[in-house]
Amino acid sequence: MSVILLATEKPFAADAVNKIRNVVAESTHTLQLLESYTDKQQLLDAVAQADALIVRSDKVDADVIAAGKKLQIIVRAGAGYDNIDVAAATEKNVCVMNTPGQNANAVAELVFGFMIYQSRKQFSGSSGTELRGKKLGVVGFGNIGKLVAQIGKAMGMEVCAYDKFIEAHVMQEKGIKPLATIEDVFEECHYISLHIPAVSDTKGSVDFHLLKTMRKNAMLINTARQEVVNEDDIARIMEERSDISFVSDFMPKSDKLLDESMRKRWFAPVKKMGAQTEEANVNAGIAAAKQIIRFFDSGDRTFQLN
């Protein structure tokens, strides 16, 4: 019997926790909860007795992994896993997994909520623009990117996509126009939606070089990771061009963007909203629990990242 620790500084919805508990109760394993913790030491203390760990955006660094002397597996309930020190986990022979696709619809729908809100001048009463007939560029054609493309087509947009790991025919089969480079996306598209991870070659990659090529009245939407956009550079291009707008799921850190003179041309929620739906909470939480149970019961390592 293994102890599965559900450690969430920002808790799952109550319904999600109940369903995770039910899944674990049907197994030979036990569930422990650490919700709404306010100090890292609480996590260090709790993980000491855990064989498995489920987290959301919680920081699982080398200290946490070292404290989890019994840890065999960590599952990030979501797709992005840059909050986990994968190298430290690998060194300790701890399996790291994510739950790809479980939050995808929630994020994809949010993209269009953001686009409509900003296109309609933040519902201020001023005349805005419609999405139909505009060109949407999807950067990253994974689970979320595919859904964004699908919704865009349903709304009457012309959809293009770029992903260096996806062959062109995969996009063409779905009625999506493949573009050869990310530069092509920024040059051609009215709306540019980012769906790429924060890794060494993508952090800060959306820089002034790219941004200055954006077509007139273009909008950049970032629901991926804050680090992929150089916020000082997006502020710079917005200073130089009054037609550019920016929507992000991450409150900007750049003082230039936070200046009141910019406020009507960008939007971000106070807290990250991408996976904040009841359905995504339930889907990702249950998937994480089931993956851990299969790992212990049958050695299943599907979705292993290291």
C-alpha positions in Angstrom: 0.0 0.0 0.0 1.4 3.4 -1.0 0.7 6.9 0.3 -0.4 9.4 -2.4 0.0 13.0 -1.3 -2.2 15.6 -3.0 -0.4 18.8 -2.3 -2.0 22.0 -3.7 -1.2 25.5 -2.6 -4.1 26.5 -4.9 -6.6 23.7 -4.2 -8.6 21.7 -6.7 -12.3 22.3 -6.7 -14.1 20.3 -3.9 -15.8 18.1 -6.4 -12.4 17.2 -8.0 -11.0 16.3 -4.6 -13.9 14.1 -3.8 -13.6 12.3 -7.1 -9.8 11.8 -6.7 -10.5 10.4 -3.2 -13.1 8.0 -4.6 -10.6 6.8 -7.3 -7.9 6.1 -4.7 -10.4 4.5 -2.3 -11.2 1.9 -4.9 -7.5 0.9 -5.0 -5.2 -0.5 -2.3 -3.5 2.9 -1.8 -4.3 5.8 0.5 -4.7 9.5 -0.1 -3.4 12.3 2.1 -4.2 16.0 1.5 -2.2 19.1 1.9 -4.4 22.0 0.7 -3.9 25.8 0.8 -0.5 25.5 2.5 1.3 28.8 3.1 4.8 27.7 3.8 7.3 25.5 2.0 8.1 23.7 5.2 4.6 22.3 5.3 5.2 20.7 2.0 8.6 19.3 3.0 7.1 17.8 6.2 4.1 16.2 4.3 6.2 14.8 1.4 8.5 12.9 3.9 5.9 10.1 4.3 4.6 10.1 0.7 5.3 7.4 -2.0 3.6 9.5 -4.7 2.9 13.2 -5.1 0.2 15.0 -7.1 0.6 18.8 -7.6 -0.8 21.5 -9.8 1.5 24.6 -10.2 3.3 23.9 -6.9 7.0 24.3 -7.0 8.7 20.9 -6.6 12.3 21.7 -6.4 15.4 19.7 -5.3 14.6 20.4 -1.7 11.1 18.9 -1.9 12.4 15.9 -3.8 15.2 15.3 -1.3 12.7 15.5 1.6 10.5 12.9 -0.1 12.8 10.0 0.7 10.1 7.4 -0.1 9.0 9.2 -3.3 8.7 7.0 -6.4 6.5 9.2 -8.7 5.5 12.9 -9.1 2.5 13.7 -11.3 1.8 17.3 -12.4 -2.0 17.5 -12.9 -1.8 19.5 -16.1 0.4 19.6 -19.2 3.2 22.1 -18.3 5.7 20.7 -15.9 8.4 23.5 -15.6 7.5 23.8 -11.9 9.1 20.4 -11.3 12.9 19.9 -11.1 13.0 17.0 -13.5 16.7 16.6 -13.3 16.7 16.4 -9.5 13.9 13.8 -9.7 15.8 11.7 -12.3 18.9 11.8 -10.1 16.8 10.3 -7.2 15.2 7.8 -9.6 11.8 9.4 -9.2 9.4 9.1 -12.2 7.8 12.4 -13.3 4.6 12.5 -15.3 2.1 15.0 -16.5 -1.5 14.6 -17.7 -1.5 16.0 -21.2 -4.8 17.0 -22.8 -6.8 17.1 -19.6 -6.9 20.9 -19.4 -6.8 21.5 -23.1 -10.4 22.5 -23.7 -10.5 24.9 -20.8 -7.4 26.7 -22.1 -8.7 26.7 -25.7 -12.0 28.2 -24.7 -10.2 30.9 -22.6 -8.2 31.9 -25.7 -11.4 33.0 -27.5 -12.8 34.6 -24.4 -9.6 36.7 -24.2 -9.7 37.5 -28.0 -13.4 38.6 -27.9 -12.9 40.7 -24.8 -10.0 42.6 -26.2 -11.3 42.8 -29.7 -14.5 44.4 -28.3 -12.4 47.1 -26.5 -12.7 45.3 -23.1 -16.5 45.8 -23.3 -16.1 49.5 -22.8 -18.8 50.4 -25.2 -16.4 51.5 -27.9 -16.7 50.0 -31.4 -14.6 46.8 -31.7 -13.9 44.2 -34.4 -15.2 40.7 -35.2 -13.2 37.5 -35.4 -15.0 36.0 -38.4 -12.9 36.4 -41.6 -9.7 37.2 -39.7 -6.6 35.1 -39.9 -5.6 33.1 -36.7 -2.1 31.8 -36.2 -1.5 29.0 -33.8 2.0 28.5 -32.6 2.3 25.0 -31.2 0.0 22.3 -32.6 -0.4 20.1 -29.6 -3.5 19.2 -27.6 -4.5 22.9 -26.9 -3.3 24.2 -30.3 -5.5 21.7 -32.2 -8.6 22.7 -30.2 -7.9 26.4 -30.7 -7.6 25.8 -34.5 -10.8 23.8 -34.5 -12.7 26.5 -32.6 -11.2 29.2 -34.9 -12.5 27.4 -38.0 -15.9 27.0 -36.4 -16.0 30.8 -35.9 -15.2 31.5 -39.5 -11.6 32.3 -39.1 -8.8 31.4 -41.6 -6.5 29.3 -39.4 -2.8 28.8 -39.9 -0.4 26.9 -37.7 3.3 26.5 -37.0 5.0 23.6 -35.1 8.4 22.4 -36.0 7.6 18.9 -34.7 4.4 18.4 -36.6 4.4 17.5 -40.3 2.4 19.8 -42.6 0.0 17.1 -43.8 -1.3 16.6 -40.2 -2.5 20.2 -40.2 -3.7 20.1 -43.8 -5.9 17.1 -43.0 -7.7 19.3 -40.5 -8.1 22.2 -42.9 -5.3 24.2 -41.3 -2.8 26.0 -43.4 0.8 25.0 -42.3 3.3 27.8 -42.1 7.0 27.1 -42.5 8.4 29.4 -39.8 7.2 31.3 -36.7 8.1 34.5 -38.5 5.5 33.6 -41.1 2.8 33.4 -38.4 3.7 36.9 -37.0 3.8 38.4 -40.5 0.5 37.0 -41.8 -1.9 36.6 -38.9 -4.3 39.1 -37.2 -4.4 36.9 -34.0 -1.4 34.9 -32.8 -2.0 32.4 -30.1 1.0 30.8 -28.3 0.9 27.2 -27.2 4.6 26.3 -26.6 6.4 25.2 -23.5 9.0 27.2 -21.6 12.2 25.5 -22.4 15.7 26.9 -23.1 15.1 27.7 -26.8 11.6 29.2 -26.3 12.1 31.4 -23.2 12.1 35.0 -24.3 11.8 33.8 -28.0 8.8 36.1 -28.7 11.0 39.2 -28.8 11.2 42.5 -30.6 12.6 40.8 -33.7 9.3 38.9 -34.1 7.0 41.4 -32.7 8.0 44.2 -35.1 6.9 42.1 -38.0 3.2 41.9 -36.8 0.7 43.0 -39.3 -1.6 46.0 -38.7 -4.1 45.7 -35.8 -2.6 42.3 -34.7 -3.1 40.8 -31.3 -0.8 38.4 -29.4 -2.5 36.0 -27.0 -0.3 34.1 -24.5 -1.9 31.2 -22.5 1.2 29.1 -22.6 3.9 30.2 -20.2 4.8 33.8 -19.2 8.5 33.2 -19.9 8.1 32.7 -23.6 7.3 36.4 -24.2 9.8 39.2 -23.6 7.4 41.6 -21.9 9.7 44.6 -22.2 9.8 44.0 -26.0 6.0 43.7 -26.3 5.7 47.0 -24.4 8.3 48.5 -26.7 6.4 47.5 -29.9 3.1 48.7 -28.3 4.8 52.1 -27.6 5.9 52.3 -31.2 2.7 51.0 -32.7 -0.7 52.0 -31.3 -2.5 49.2 -33.3 -0.9 46.3 -31.4 -2.6 44.6 -28.5 -1.7 41.9 -26.1 -3.7 39.4 -23.9 -2.1 37.1 -21.5 -3.1 34.6 -18.8 -0.3 36.0 -16.7 -0.2 39.4 -15.0 2.7 41.2 -16.5 5.9 41.9 -14.6 7.1 44.6 -16.9 6.7 48.1 -15.4 6.3 49.4 -19.0 3.2 47.3 -19.6 1.8 48.2 -16.1 1.9 51.9 -17.0 -1.6 53.3 -17.1 -1.1 54.6 -20.6 -1.0 51.0 -21.9 -3.8 49.6 -19.8 -6.5 49.6 -22.5 -4.4 47.7 -25.0 -3.6 44.7 -22.9 -5.4 42.4 -20.5 -4.6 39.8 -18.0 -6.6 38.2 -15.2 -5.5 38.8 -11.6 -4.8 35.0 -11.3 -4.0 32.5 -14.0 -7.3 31.1 -15.4 -6.3 28.6 -18.1 -7.2 25.4 -16.2 -9.6 27.0 -13.8 -12.8 25.2 -14.7 -14.6 22.5 -12.8 -14.2 20.1 -15.7 -10.4 20.6 -16.0 -10.0 20.2 -12.3 -11.8 16.9 -12.3 -10.2 15.6 -15.5 -6.6 16.4 -14.5 -7.0 15.3 -10.9 -8.5 12.0 -11.8 -6.0 11.3 -14.5 -3.1 12.0 -12.1 -4.6 9.6 -9.5 -5.2 6.8 -12.1 -1.7 7.2 -13.5 -0.2 6.8 -10.1 -2.3 3.7 -9.3 -1.4 2.1 -12.6 2.3 2.9 -12.0 2.2 1.1 -8.6 -0.1 -1.8 -9.6 1.2 -2.6 -13.1 4.4 -0.6 -13.7 2.7 1.6 -16.3 4.9 4.5 -17.2 2.8 6.2 -19.9 3.3 10.0 -19.9 6.7 9.6 -18.1 8.8 12.7 -18.8 12.2 11.6 -17.6 
